[in-house]
Amino acid sequence: MSITLKGDQEINSVPTTKSKALRINLNANIYGTFAEIGAGQETVRNFFRAGGASGTIAKAMSAYDKDFSDAIYGIEPDKRYVTEPRLKTMLRHEIDLIEERLSRKKHPDKLFFSYANTVATINFSKKFKGHGWIGIRFQLDPLEDYNEIVLHLRFKETDARLQQETLGILGVNLIH
């Protein structure tokens, strides 16, 4: 249980979403990208709001338009966007860009990561409840290969704003 005071101070050592994002932002060795398509940039927003994000975020992007998404990540064989294969394509593409653009000689201790999500929230008529895929590729050691976590989610909330908040909190917890 957490008791929160003014300014999001923690009591009883239960970290808030903001404090988790800030802890990551203040770790000089964690550096990566955020690619969020569909429901907005809800996860990266938490990192920007926490402060110190310039040390963590190499790039944040949202390819909301399907043509832009296809131009960046290619067209999936099934032509769908909210799928596990699309998420894995995004994760691989973003890690490849980090490795291509950042020199290991210049950044020998950096632990690179790529966080991505492809999500559809509840529609206006509330007939489609919303679901998505989120994942992260990350290093625990700069000399080792990447680990990967992929999750599928189904929203229970019936409000798009609440679904977006849930997505942001889940994303921060996954990265943390």
ChimeraX commands (.cxc) that place a marker at each C-alpha (Angstrom):
marker #1 position 0.00,0.00,0.00 radius 0.5
marker #1 position 1.23,3.48,-0.80 radius 0.5
marker #1 position 0.31,6.78,0.78 radius 0.5
marker #1 position 0.95,9.67,-1.55 radius 0.5
marker #1 position 1.71,13.19,-0.35 radius 0.5
marker #1 position 2.06,16.43,-2.30 radius 0.5
marker #1 position 4.42,16.13,-5.23 radius 0.5
marker #1 position 4.10,12.34,-5.60 radius 0.5
marker #1 position 6.41,11.59,-2.68 radius 0.5
marker #1 position 6.49,7.91,-1.78 radius 0.5
marker #1 position 5.79,6.49,1.64 radius 0.5
marker #1 position 5.99,2.83,2.67 radius 0.5
marker #1 position 8.41,2.15,-0.23 radius 0.5
marker #1 position 5.77,1.42,-2.88 radius 0.5
marker #1 position 7.02,3.28,-5.96 radius 0.5
marker #1 position 4.66,5.35,-8.09 radius 0.5
marker #1 position 4.56,5.21,-11.86 radius 0.5
marker #1 position 6.32,8.57,-11.92 radius 0.5
marker #1 position 9.08,7.44,-9.56 radius 0.5
marker #1 position 9.67,4.27,-11.60 radius 0.5
marker #1 position 10.04,6.32,-14.79 radius 0.5
marker #1 position 12.32,8.79,-13.01 radius 0.5
marker #1 position 14.49,5.98,-11.61 radius 0.5
marker #1 position 15.03,4.68,-15.15 radius 0.5
marker #1 position 15.61,8.21,-16.49 radius 0.5
marker #1 position 18.31,8.82,-13.89 radius 0.5
marker #1 position 20.18,5.60,-14.70 radius 0.5
marker #1 position 22.91,6.81,-17.05 radius 0.5
marker #1 position 23.31,3.37,-18.64 radius 0.5
marker #1 position 19.72,2.77,-19.81 radius 0.5
marker #1 position 19.03,4.20,-23.27 radius 0.5
marker #1 position 16.54,3.39,-25.96 radius 0.5
marker #1 position 13.57,4.07,-28.17 radius 0.5
marker #1 position 9.82,4.17,-27.83 radius 0.5
marker #1 position 7.60,3.30,-30.80 radius 0.5
marker #1 position 3.91,3.43,-30.02 radius 0.5
marker #1 position 1.27,3.08,-32.74 radius 0.5
marker #1 position -2.47,3.22,-32.37 radius 0.5
marker #1 position -3.46,4.45,-28.94 radius 0.5
marker #1 position -0.93,7.27,-28.66 radius 0.5
marker #1 position 2.36,7.73,-26.89 radius 0.5
marker #1 position 1.10,6.89,-23.45 radius 0.5
marker #1 position 4.17,5.10,-22.10 radius 0.5
marker #1 position 6.80,7.58,-23.23 radius 0.5
marker #1 position 4.63,10.42,-21.90 radius 0.5
marker #1 position 5.27,9.12,-18.37 radius 0.5
marker #1 position 9.03,9.26,-18.95 radius 0.5
marker #1 position 8.87,12.80,-20.33 radius 0.5
marker #1 position 6.74,13.97,-17.38 radius 0.5
marker #1 position 8.98,12.32,-14.78 radius 0.5
marker #1 position 11.98,14.50,-15.75 radius 0.5
marker #1 position 15.49,13.65,-16.86 radius 0.5
marker #1 position 14.21,11.90,-19.99 radius 0.5
marker #1 position 17.01,13.13,-22.27 radius 0.5
marker #1 position 19.34,10.59,-20.70 radius 0.5
marker #1 position 16.97,7.70,-21.46 radius 0.5
marker #1 position 15.07,8.48,-24.66 radius 0.5
marker #1 position 16.97,8.30,-27.92 radius 0.5
marker #1 position 13.76,8.54,-29.93 radius 0.5
marker #1 position 10.03,8.55,-29.37 radius 0.5
marker #1 position 7.68,8.11,-32.29 radius 0.5
marker #1 position 4.15,7.29,-33.24 radius 0.5
marker #1 position 3.33,6.13,-36.76 radius 0.5
marker #1 position -0.43,6.51,-36.36 radius 0.5
marker #1 position -1.10,6.74,-40.07 radius 0.5
marker #1 position -1.10,3.26,-41.65 radius 0.5
marker #1 position 0.84,4.41,-44.74 radius 0.5
marker #1 position 3.57,5.90,-42.53 radius 0.5
marker #1 position 3.64,2.75,-40.42 radius 0.5
marker #1 position 3.98,0.62,-43.56 radius 0.5
marker #1 position 6.77,2.88,-44.86 radius 0.5
marker #1 position 8.72,2.47,-41.61 radius 0.5
marker #1 position 8.07,-1.17,-40.70 radius 0.5
marker #1 position 6.85,-2.71,-43.97 radius 0.5
marker #1 position 3.53,-4.35,-44.70 radius 0.5
marker #1 position 2.61,-7.41,-42.67 radius 0.5
marker #1 position 1.52,-10.43,-44.77 radius 0.5
marker #1 position -1.97,-10.31,-43.20 radius 0.5
marker #1 position -2.11,-6.50,-43.66 radius 0.5
marker #1 position -3.08,-6.07,-39.99 radius 0.5
marker #1 position -1.48,-3.69,-37.49 radius 0.5
marker #1 position -2.46,-4.77,-33.98 radius 0.5
marker #1 position -0.69,-8.13,-34.06 radius 0.5
marker #1 position 2.22,-9.90,-32.43 radius 0.5
marker #1 position 4.19,-10.09,-35.70 radius 0.5
marker #1 position 3.81,-6.32,-36.17 radius 0.5
marker #1 position 5.06,-5.70,-32.64 radius 0.5
marker #1 position 8.08,-7.96,-33.15 radius 0.5
marker #1 position 8.86,-6.21,-36.44 radius 0.5
marker #1 position 8.78,-2.88,-34.61 radius 0.5
marker #1 position 11.05,-4.11,-31.82 radius 0.5
marker #1 position 13.63,-5.54,-34.24 radius 0.5
marker #1 position 13.59,-2.46,-36.46 radius 0.5
marker #1 position 14.12,-0.06,-33.55 radius 0.5
marker #1 position 16.95,-2.11,-32.01 radius 0.5
marker #1 position 18.62,-2.34,-35.41 radius 0.5
marker #1 position 18.50,1.47,-35.67 radius 0.5
marker #1 position 20.05,1.92,-32.23 radius 0.5
marker #1 position 22.86,-0.50,-33.07 radius 0.5
marker #1 position 23.40,1.18,-36.45 radius 0.5
marker #1 position 23.38,4.77,-35.17 radius 0.5
marker #1 position 25.14,4.52,-31.80 radius 0.5
marker #1 position 28.74,3.42,-31.55 radius 0.5
marker #1 position 29.61,0.84,-28.90 radius 0.5
marker #1 position 33.03,2.46,-28.67 radius 0.5
marker #1 position 31.43,5.75,-27.66 radius 0.5
marker #1 position 28.80,4.05,-25.44 radius 0.5
marker #1 position 30.47,0.90,-24.03 radius 0.5
marker #1 position 28.29,0.72,-20.89 radius 0.5
marker #1 position 24.89,1.59,-22.36 radius 0.5
marker #1 position 22.13,-0.96,-21.97 radius 0.5
marker #1 position 20.04,-0.46,-25.08 radius 0.5
marker #1 position 16.31,-1.12,-25.21 radius 0.5
marker #1 position 13.41,-0.75,-27.55 radius 0.5
marker #1 position 9.88,-0.50,-26.21 radius 0.5
marker #1 position 6.97,-0.78,-28.64 radius 0.5
marker #1 position 3.24,-1.15,-28.63 radius 0.5
marker #1 position 0.54,-1.48,-31.23 radius 0.5
marker #1 position -2.86,-0.94,-29.65 radius 0.5
marker #1 position -6.48,-0.28,-30.57 radius 0.5
marker #1 position -8.58,1.28,-27.81 radius 0.5
marker #1 position -12.36,1.09,-27.51 radius 0.5
marker #1 position -14.18,2.43,-30.54 radius 0.5
marker #1 position -16.65,5.31,-30.50 radius 0.5
marker #1 position -19.72,3.05,-30.60 radius 0.5
marker #1 position -18.19,0.95,-27.78 radius 0.5
marker #1 position -18.75,-2.30,-29.73 radius 0.5
marker #1 position -15.02,-3.11,-29.89 radius 0.5
marker #1 position -13.47,-3.04,-26.40 radius 0.5
marker #1 position -9.85,-2.69,-27.44 radius 0.5
marker #1 position -6.71,-4.79,-27.22 radius 0.5
marker #1 position -3.08,-4.62,-28.14 radius 0.5
marker #1 position 0.45,-5.94,-28.06 radius 0.5
marker #1 position 3.28,-4.42,-26.06 radius 0.5
marker #1 position 6.88,-5.50,-25.76 radius 0.5
marker #1 position 10.43,-4.64,-24.99 radius 0.5
marker #1 position 13.82,-5.82,-26.25 radius 0.5
marker #1 position 16.51,-5.01,-23.72 radius 0.5
marker #1 position 20.01,-5.79,-22.56 radius 0.5
marker #1 position 21.14,-6.73,-19.08 radius 0.5
marker #1 position 24.77,-6.52,-20.16 radius 0.5
marker #1 position 26.09,-4.41,-23.07 radius 0.5
marker #1 position 28.13,-7.34,-24.37 radius 0.5
marker #1 position 25.26,-9.84,-24.42 radius 0.5
marker #1 position 22.35,-10.39,-26.78 radius 0.5
marker #1 position 18.90,-8.91,-26.24 radius 0.5
marker #1 position 16.12,-10.30,-24.10 radius 0.5
marker #1 position 12.54,-9.89,-25.20 radius 0.5
marker #1 position 9.19,-9.71,-23.42 radius 0.5
marker #1 position 5.94,-9.62,-25.40 radius 0.5
marker #1 position 2.47,-9.24,-23.87 radius 0.5
marker #1 position -1.04,-9.27,-25.30 radius 0.5
marker #1 position -3.64,-7.19,-23.48 radius 0.5
marker #1 position -7.40,-6.84,-23.54 radius 0.5
marker #1 position -8.91,-3.75,-22.00 radius 0.5
marker #1 position -11.74,-4.03,-19.49 radius 0.5
marker #1 position -12.29,-0.28,-19.16 radius 0.5
marker #1 position -15.09,1.20,-21.26 radius 0.5
marker #1 position -13.47,4.62,-21.68 radius 0.5
marker #1 position -10.67,5.29,-24.19 radius 0.5
marker #1 position -8.88,7.73,-21.85 radius 0.5
marker #1 position -8.75,5.14,-19.07 radius 0.5
marker #1 position -7.47,2.54,-21.52 radius 0.5
marker #1 position -4.70,4.94,-22.57 radius 0.5
marker #1 position -3.75,5.55,-18.93 radius 0.5
marker #1 position -3.67,1.80,-18.29 radius 0.5
marker #1 position -1.44,1.34,-21.33 radius 0.5
marker #1 position 0.99,3.99,-20.06 radius 0.5
marker #1 position 1.18,2.51,-16.57 radius 0.5
marker #1 position 1.63,-1.03,-17.92 radius 0.5
marker #1 position 4.39,0.17,-20.25 radius 0.5
marker #1 position 6.30,1.89,-17.44 radius 0.5
marker #1 position 6.01,-1.21,-15.27 radius 0.5
marker #1 position 7.24,-3.43,-18.10 radius 0.5
marker #1 position 10.30,-1.23,-18.67 radius 0.5
marker #1 position 10.92,-0.91,-14.92 radius 0.5
marker link #1:1,2 radius 0.2
marker link #1:2,3 radius 0.2
marker link #1:3,4 radius 0.2
marker link #1:4,5 radius 0.2
marker link #1:5,6 radius 0.2
marker link #1:6,7 radius 0.2
marker link #1:7,8 radius 0.2
marker link #1:8,9 radius 0.2
marker link #1:9,10 radius 0.2
marker link #1:10,11 radius 0.2
marker link #1:11,12 radius 0.2
marker link #1:12,13 radius 0.2
marker link #1:13,14 radius 0.2
marker link #1:14,15 radius 0.2
marker link #1:15,16 radius 0.2
marker link #1:16,17 radius 0.2
marker link #1:17,18 radius 0.2
marker link #1:18,19 radius 0.2
marker link #1:19,20 radius 0.2
marker link #1:20,21 radius 0.2
marker link #1:21,22 radius 0.2
marker link #1:22,23 radius 0.2
marker link #1:23,24 radius 0.2
marker link #1:24,25 radius 0.2
marker link #1:25,26 radius 0.2
marker link #1:26,27 radius 0.2
marker link #1:27,28 radius 0.2
marker link #1:28,29 radius 0.2
marker link #1:29,30 radius 0.2
marker link #1:30,31 radius 0.2
marker link #1:31,32 radius 0.2
marker link #1:32,33 radius 0.2
marker link #1:33,34 radius 0.2
marker link #1:34,35 radius 0.2
marker link #1:35,36 radius 0.2
marker link #1:36,37 radius 0.2
marker link #1:37,38 radius 0.2
marker link #1:38,39 radius 0.2
marker link #1:39,40 radius 0.2
marker link #1:40,41 radius 0.2
marker link #1:41,42 radius 0.2
marker link #1:42,43 radius 0.2
marker link #1:43,44 radius 0.2
marker link #1:44,45 radius 0.2
marker link #1:45,46 radius 0.2
marker link #1:46,47 radius 0.2
marker link #1:47,48 radius 0.2
marker link #1:48,49 radius 0.2
marker link #1:49,50 radius 0.2
marker link #1:50,51 radius 0.2
marker link #1:51,52 radius 0.2
marker link #1:52,53 radius 0.2
marker link #1:53,54 radius 0.2
marker link #1:54,55 radius 0.2
marker link #1:55,56 radius 0.2
marker link #1:56,57 radius 0.2
marker link #1:57,58 radius 0.2
marker link #1:58,59 radius 0.2
marker link #1:59,60 radius 0.2
marker link #1:60,61 radius 0.2
marker link #1:61,62 radius 0.2
marker link #1:62,63 radius 0.2
marker link #1:63,64 radius 0.2
marker link #1:64,65 radius 0.2
marker link #1:65,66 radius 0.2
marker link #1:66,67 radius 0.2
marker link #1:67,68 radius 0.2
marker link #1:68,69 radius 0.2
marker link #1:69,70 radius 0.2
marker link #1:70,71 radius 0.2
marker link #1:71,72 radius 0.2
marker link #1:72,73 radius 0.2
marker link #1:73,74 radius 0.2
marker link #1:74,75 radius 0.2
marker link #1:75,76 radius 0.2
marker link #1:76,77 radius 0.2
marker link #1:77,78 radius 0.2
marker link #1:78,79 radius 0.2
marker link #1:79,80 radius 0.2
marker link #1:80,81 radius 0.2
marker link #1:81,82 radius 0.2
marker link #1:82,83 radius 0.2
marker link #1:83,84 radius 0.2
marker link #1:84,85 radius 0.2
marker link #1:85,86 radius 0.2
marker link #1:86,87 radius 0.2
marker link #1:87,88 radius 0.2
marker link #1:88,89 radius 0.2
marker link #1:89,90 radius 0.2
marker link #1:90,91 radius 0.2
marker link #1:91,92 radius 0.2
marker link #1:92,93 radius 0.2
marker link #1:93,94 radius 0.2
marker link #1:94,95 radius 0.2
marker link #1:95,96 radius 0.2
marker link #1:96,97 radius 0.2
marker link #1:97,98 radius 0.2
marker link #1:98,99 radius 0.2
marker link #1:99,100 radius 0.2
marker link #1:100,101 radius 0.2
marker link #1:101,102 radius 0.2
marker link #1:102,103 radius 0.2
marker link #1:103,104 radius 0.2
marker link #1:104,105 radius 0.2
marker link #1:105,106 radius 0.2
marker link #1:106,107 radius 0.2
marker link #1:107,108 radius 0.2
marker link #1:108,109 radius 0.2
marker link #1:109,110 radius 0.2
marker link #1:110,111 radius 0.2
marker link #1:111,112 radius 0.2
marker link #1:112,113 radius 0.2
marker link #1:113,114 radius 0.2
marker link #1:114,115 radius 0.2
marker link #1:115,116 radius 0.2
marker link #1:116,117 radius 0.2
marker link #1:117,118 radius 0.2
marker link #1:118,119 radius 0.2
marker link #1:119,120 radius 0.2
marker link #1:120,121 radius 0.2
marker link #1:121,122 radius 0.2
marker link #1:122,123 radius 0.2
marker link #1:123,124 radius 0.2
marker link #1:124,125 radius 0.2
marker link #1:125,126 radius 0.2
marker link #1:126,127 radius 0.2
marker link #1:127,128 radius 0.2
marker link #1:128,129 radius 0.2
marker link #1:129,130 radius 0.2
marker link #1:130,131 radius 0.2
marker link #1:131,132 radius 0.2
marker link #1:132,133 radius 0.2
marker link #1:133,134 radius 0.2
marker link #1:134,135 radius 0.2
marker link #1:135,136 radius 0.2
marker link #1:136,137 radius 0.2
marker link #1:137,138 radius 0.2
marker link #1:138,139 radius 0.2
marker link #1:139,140 radius 0.2
marker link #1:140,141 radius 0.2
marker link #1:141,142 radius 0.2
marker link #1:142,143 radius 0.2
marker link #1:143,144 radius 0.2
marker link #1:144,145 radius 0.2
marker link #1:145,146 radius 0.2
marker link #1:146,147 radius 0.2
marker link #1:147,148 radius 0.2
marker link #1:148,149 radius 0.2
marker link #1:149,150 radius 0.2
marker link #1:150,151 radius 0.2
marker link #1:151,152 radius 0.2
marker link #1:152,153 radius 0.2
marker link #1:153,154 radius 0.2
marker link #1:154,155 radius 0.2
marker link #1:155,156 radius 0.2
marker link #1:156,157 radius 0.2
marker link #1:157,158 radius 0.2
marker link #1:158,159 radius 0.2
marker link #1:159,160 radius 0.2
marker link #1:160,161 radius 0.2
marker link #1:161,162 radius 0.2
marker link #1:162,163 radius 0.2
marker link #1:163,164 radius 0.2
marker link #1:164,165 radius 0.2
marker link #1:165,166 radius 0.2
marker link #1:166,167 radius 0.2
marker link #1:167,168 radius 0.2
marker link #1:168,169 radius 0.2
marker link #1:169,170 radius 0.2
marker link #1:170,171 radius 0.2
marker link #1:171,172 radius 0.2
marker link #1:172,173 radius 0.2
marker link #1:173,174 radius 0.2
marker link #1:174,175 radius 0.2
marker link #1:175,176 radius 0.2
view
